Amino acid sequence: MLRCLASDLTTTTWSNIQITRATTVGGLKTASPKTIWTDKTASRCCNIWAPEIHWQPNEGAWYIYYSAGTSGTFDNQRVHALRSSATNIWDSTWSYASRIAIPNRDVWSIDATVLVLGNTRYLVYSSWDGPNQCLYIAQMNSATTVGNAVKISTPTLSWEQVGANVNEGPAAIYHGGITMFD
């Protein structure tokens, strides 16, 4: 999965997180990526995907939220966070901040994003509920802690049930003072 923030692009190779920088979005196609994170910790070493960079003003730092788990299975995926050392994303060194443990649903979770409504931040992510991969939302207490999660979407439409019942990859769109969520 690819995410673009201005002309900084985050990508993964399943075993690391990279940032690519260019002066234009089109320039990202030929720019060289910089590996900013590799992890050998058994519980989060592998199957790294869906990195998203978000500014956390209360922390005064950038955070990268991503999915990772153990080797040889996708069953142990969880949301993790890295913290920047500087306000400049490219020059920053990144350190492991935390696994995001959801108090009432500390289970398989992927594809986290941060939704900002007014001054409140929410973590929105995908997780299984029986045969359905659903979207959940939890209010953020800090950049790495959240409250209890609530299910906000279940795949019920035919196009959400092709191959499997899936809602994943949530994204917020902000424009003209309006917030839309997809």
C-alpha positions as CSV (number, residue, x, y, z in Angstrom):
1,M,0.0,0.0,0.0
2,L,1.3,3.5,-0.9
3,R,0.5,6.7,1.0
4,C,1.6,10.1,-0.1
5,L,2.1,13.2,2.2
6,A,2.9,16.2,0.0
7,S,6.0,14.9,-1.8
8,D,7.0,12.4,0.9
9,L,5.8,8.8,0.1
10,T,5.9,6.0,2.6
11,T,6.1,2.4,1.4
12,T,7.0,-1.0,2.7
13,T,8.9,-4.1,1.4
14,W,7.1,-6.3,4.0
15,S,10.2,-6.2,6.2
16,N,10.9,-2.4,6.5
17,I,9.4,1.1,6.1
18,Q,10.8,3.5,3.5
19,I,10.3,7.2,2.7
20,T,10.8,8.6,-0.7
21,R,11.1,12.3,-1.3
22,A,10.8,14.5,-4.4
23,T,10.0,18.1,-5.2
24,T,6.9,17.0,-7.1
25,V,4.5,14.1,-6.7
26,G,5.5,13.0,-10.3
27,G,9.1,13.0,-9.2
28,L,8.5,10.2,-6.7
29,K,8.4,7.8,-9.6
30,T,12.2,8.1,-10.1
31,A,13.4,9.2,-6.6
32,S,15.4,6.8,-4.4
33,P,13.7,5.5,-1.2
34,K,15.4,5.8,2.2
35,T,14.8,2.9,4.6
36,I,13.8,4.5,8.0
37,W,12.7,1.4,9.9
38,T,13.6,-2.3,10.1
39,D,12.6,-4.4,13.1
40,K,13.9,-7.8,14.3
41,T,11.6,-8.1,17.3
42,A,9.7,-11.4,16.8
43,S,6.2,-10.0,17.6
44,R,6.5,-7.2,15.0
45,C,9.3,-8.2,12.6
46,C,7.3,-9.2,9.6
47,N,4.4,-8.5,7.3
48,I,4.9,-4.8,7.6
49,W,2.4,-2.8,5.6
50,A,0.1,0.3,5.4
51,P,2.4,2.9,6.9
52,E,0.8,6.3,7.4
53,I,2.5,9.5,8.6
54,H,0.5,11.7,11.0
55,W,1.4,14.9,12.9
56,Q,0.5,14.6,16.6
57,P,0.4,18.2,17.9
58,N,0.1,17.3,21.6
59,E,3.3,15.3,21.2
60,G,5.1,17.7,18.9
61,A,6.1,14.9,16.7
62,W,5.3,12.9,13.6
63,Y,4.1,9.3,14.0
64,I,4.0,6.5,11.5
65,Y,1.2,4.1,12.2
66,Y,1.7,0.7,10.5
67,S,0.6,-3.0,10.6
68,A,3.1,-5.7,11.5
69,G,3.1,-9.2,13.0
70,T,5.1,-12.4,13.3
71,S,6.9,-14.5,10.7
72,G,5.0,-17.2,8.8
73,T,1.4,-16.0,9.5
74,F,-0.9,-13.1,9.1
75,D,-2.9,-14.1,12.2
76,N,-0.9,-11.9,14.6
77,Q,-1.1,-8.5,12.8
78,R,-1.4,-5.5,15.1
79,V,-1.1,-1.7,14.8
80,H,2.2,-0.2,15.8
81,A,3.7,3.3,15.9
82,L,7.0,4.9,15.2
83,R,8.0,8.4,16.5
84,S,10.1,11.0,14.8
85,S,13.0,12.7,16.4
86,A,12.5,16.0,14.5
87,T,9.7,18.0,12.8
88,N,11.4,17.4,9.5
89,I,10.3,14.0,8.3
90,W,13.2,13.3,6.0
91,D,16.0,14.3,8.5
92,S,14.3,12.5,11.4
93,T,15.5,9.3,13.0
94,W,12.6,7.0,13.9
95,S,12.1,5.1,17.1
96,Y,9.6,2.5,18.1
97,A,6.9,4.2,20.1
98,S,4.4,1.4,20.9
99,R,2.0,-1.2,19.8
100,I,-1.5,0.4,19.9
101,A,-3.5,-1.9,22.2
102,I,-7.2,-1.4,22.0
103,P,-8.5,-2.0,25.6
104,N,-11.8,-3.8,24.7
105,R,-10.5,-5.4,21.4
106,D,-6.9,-6.3,21.7
107,V,-7.0,-8.6,18.6
108,W,-5.9,-8.7,15.0
109,S,-5.9,-5.1,13.6
110,I,-4.6,-3.5,10.5
111,D,-4.6,-0.4,8.2
112,A,-4.9,2.3,10.9
113,T,-5.4,5.9,10.1
114,V,-6.0,9.0,12.2
115,L,-9.3,10.8,11.9
116,V,-9.3,14.4,13.2
117,L,-12.7,15.9,14.1
118,G,-12.3,19.4,15.7
119,N,-9.7,18.9,18.4
120,T,-10.3,15.2,18.8
121,R,-8.3,12.5,17.2
122,Y,-9.6,9.0,16.5
123,L,-7.8,5.8,15.4
124,V,-9.8,4.0,12.7
125,Y,-8.7,0.5,11.7
126,S,-9.8,-2.8,10.3
127,S,-10.4,-5.9,12.4
128,W,-12.3,-9.2,12.2
129,D,-15.7,-9.8,13.8
130,G,-16.6,-13.4,13.0
131,P,-16.6,-13.8,9.2
132,N,-16.5,-10.0,8.6
133,Q,-13.5,-7.7,8.4
134,C,-15.0,-4.5,9.8
135,L,-13.9,-1.0,10.6
136,Y,-13.6,0.2,14.2
137,I,-13.0,3.6,15.7
138,A,-11.4,4.5,19.1
139,Q,-10.7,7.9,20.5
140,M,-7.0,8.6,21.0
141,N,-5.9,9.6,24.5
142,S,-2.4,10.2,23.2
143,A,-0.4,9.4,20.0
144,T,0.0,5.8,21.2
145,T,-3.0,5.1,23.5
146,V,-6.7,4.8,22.7
147,G,-10.0,4.2,24.5
148,N,-12.4,1.4,23.8
149,A,-13.3,0.8,20.1
150,V,-16.7,0.8,18.5
151,K,-17.5,-0.9,15.2
152,I,-18.6,1.6,12.6
153,S,-18.8,-0.5,9.4
154,T,-19.6,-4.1,8.5
155,P,-19.3,-5.3,4.9
156,T,-23.0,-5.8,3.9
157,L,-23.0,-4.7,0.3
158,S,-22.3,-7.1,-2.6
159,W,-19.2,-5.2,-3.7
160,E,-17.8,-5.5,-0.1
161,Q,-18.2,-9.3,-0.3
162,V,-16.3,-10.3,-3.4
163,G,-13.9,-13.1,-2.3
164,A,-14.4,-12.2,1.4
165,N,-16.4,-9.9,3.5
166,V,-14.0,-6.9,3.8
167,N,-13.9,-3.3,5.0
168,E,-10.4,-2.1,5.3
169,G,-8.1,0.8,4.4
170,P,-10.1,3.6,6.0
171,A,-9.3,7.2,4.9
172,A,-10.5,10.7,5.9
173,I,-10.8,13.4,3.3
174,Y,-10.7,17.0,4.5
175,H,-11.8,19.8,2.2
176,G,-13.3,23.3,2.7
177,G,-14.0,22.7,6.4
178,I,-15.9,19.4,5.7
179,T,-14.6,16.0,6.8
180,M,-15.7,13.0,4.8
181,F,-14.7,9.4,5.7
182,D,-14.3,6.5,3.3
